[in-house]
């Protein structure tokens, strides 16, 4: 069965974010075939203009209510962090290495937040010594170790309490709270935790952190979660008898990956702002707080492509397989092996597509496992060895969320396209053995 041109999610994303010239996919005027010849395949390519557009669109939608920081775990390349820093973003990090990357990108340490359920002694030591703006506490042991590090450095460390909210705050494709969780303190014990932090003379309780879910595509759900976060902030402010300084409402804003997904409606988010702004400005417990959203996927995901070269095409018992040099070792999420119970296809397109018929095929990688499958039944034109395919929505949770050491393949290039030029921005690549 052929697929009409323009009807697939991949077609819509290409039309919205990239361009074709004579059927050839381009990023800001750069032919992907030329990038493949210069930098080799497979490779990731990120469009700086799309990164900026995503940031400005979201910041504009929540203006007057919250500021937007960048969750570095989505893509920790310092050049990517620097794009968002230049737009005014702080950083949310989950390790000392991400702290160092953010610092290298020029983010003021005072504008960096540190969350994560298993911070090491080295993580805590490096971030306290580096003057990090806020560490988000997730368990009692961590509270003690941060206080001890602050004692060693003769400082009072600003901290926030990460709260595992009750079921009323849930939503999104992957729920992060409302059930037993390694993340944060359960909402039911909030007052006792607040009292324990207040008793630590080397800790200053400056805020709270709420993260109810991820890959949220419904504006009403996000608005409800943010309102719930304000309620929790009011409870903490009442307990400590002073206003809060920061209210981190997390990230969790989603992007469409699958044919059934609908993009998050920023217009609906904007429409929900007046009520939230009125609530904050009328409440002395909240009005001076820095309210933070810290998405990663929403900001970085749409700007990225993962480009691989076809090595062979075969038919096995009536099914077409397109075998490429890229796979799950570079893009585990696209293969469906990063937290997906139901395996679904990311949007995939042929780099050269001049409008001929398409038919379903499986796009697989070079690894010795049946899990190495970038798409199971995606419509693509006839392809032969040497052709290129691109996986869209690949700017977040691509390379750094993947088992790059599996089968010892070389690390792919990461390219940032800005002002009509492409430059490598990832870690140094190891050549093939």
Secondary structure by P-SEA (a helix, b strand, c coil): ccccccccaaaaaaaacccccccbbbcccccaaaaaaaccccbbbbbaaaaaaaaaaaaaaacccbbbbbcccccccaaaaaaaaaabbbbbbccaaaaaaaaaaccccccbbbbcccccaaaaaaaaaacccbbbbccaaaaaaaaaaaaaacbbbbbbbbbbccccccccccccccccccccccccaaaaaaaaaaacccccccbbbbbcccccccaaaaaaaaaaaaaaaaaaaaaacccccbbbccccbbbbcccccccccaaaaaaacaaaaaaaaacccccccbbbbbbccccccccbbbbbbbcccccccccccccccccccccccccccccccbbbbcbbbbccccccbbbbbbbbccccccccccccbbbbccccccbbbbbcccccccccccccccccccbbbbbbbcccbbbbccccccccc
